[in-house]
């Protein structure tokens, strides 16, 4: 489904590069020497590699606060991964949600990226263990104790009222939607025209008569079922076989729903809408040109369609009207239990709810991109990111602070809770004194990507063009580094042993007097560095490269095994963590590196902690996760 949406909704690469680079990196110096990493490899806030990311995940972000609740407490149920990483922001979680369905007002499920499943009990959304990391695209049930979820690579899961379990089928295609007339007649549809049927005992493949991607399925009864998809394809089941119908549009269709066998609607790309009257399909005008991804109603005269950029339109039996939604996030699915209780779910974990009067966003917390994190103690941490965003953890909540800059911030570090520095675009340095953030003169206008210090009077910031500037307790001064390569990370064991890493495998070391180039034994860009002492240091970067310093030399420990890595942090020699693209998380146990499940599909950009049992990882679309499970 992701690849299909990428093309058919028009999320082409130029849009992401221009949109993300312009919207989130607009404060950085243009034409910097490290542009190849900013636009080619560093992804996301720096565009480039993230151009291929699922549009439902990274597009449509409103860059602001999606706050508020309409009477529920959506964030009170912890959403945690099997490896004990738990979402702290957004709340309840930040993976894209692709589908929502419920059996009644107190039993609803939302499914999405990375195998995410959330359950609504009438008051709270909480996480459920799905047993898969595959993206889930569709959900439907015949009762609260019999629910199906389908997704990528032929994934089919079933809820029995107690737990989710994987189901056996011969499908390997992505399955995008599921619907049934009862517990013994369930259909799943997907890529390549795939159609599967559950007869109460087993899933079997059925012939659809099309090779087009099928995106939605719905029926009025066991003998009247429609599936819709790419190129305006519509195929109908009559109880015996599937036959193609003329839809009257060539636009890709994503959602289908009806109130009866002679009143069926399908919606799709560019605001396409078609209606079946029992004899033929005819084009309709929903009053929007935004792509519509899902449609649902409580009756023929009470129907909702949702889509791109927070679009929601309502049908009252006579006309469609645009609704005020309070979000610009893409909405992927809509379902309700009645006229006064309707849910929409979508990008970056969006959950919005209609209470009969208005739509209110339930998801809480800032959704700006985060690129750096520093933990001062178990209850205090700072995360920094796009457009000068700084949020502070104070016990149990993250709150926005005034940074006094609109420049993108890339790194943050502190010597104590009253001396914290954040660095970013155009040489920006801001300092926290325990009360407020104030801008400092860094001595450079080059982008600064990372900051670290040995104490309150000795702090280094590194960045574009081999720039290194040092704080001596009074002022910042640029140092001679011996390299013109972009530098992305800095760390030291003390004031006379400091390392900086960067483009083309660059590593330079400060010995208390001067910087000197070291041999890294890799040409991969190194994005972050951390250690526990002068003889145990790790640097990570593009193509999953990990190099380690043993006090004498740098050696490659891993490459091309893990995702691109953007941050590394260690509490001791047996607890080292690295994070990267697509929610990638790996851990060193003193002997080997192994992939971990963070329960996140957003790109990670930074990691920090105060000990092996108090770690934060941050990244795109406001994602902040904490280890371990509380």
Order of alpha helices (4+ residues) and beta strands (2+ residues): alpha-alpha-alpha-beta-beta-beta-beta-beta-beta-beta-beta-beta-beta-beta-beta-beta-beta-beta-beta-beta-beta-beta-beta-beta-beta-beta-beta-beta-beta-beta-beta-beta-beta-beta-beta-beta-beta-beta-beta-beta-beta-beta-beta-beta-beta-beta-beta-beta-beta-beta-beta-beta-beta-beta-beta-beta-beta-beta-beta
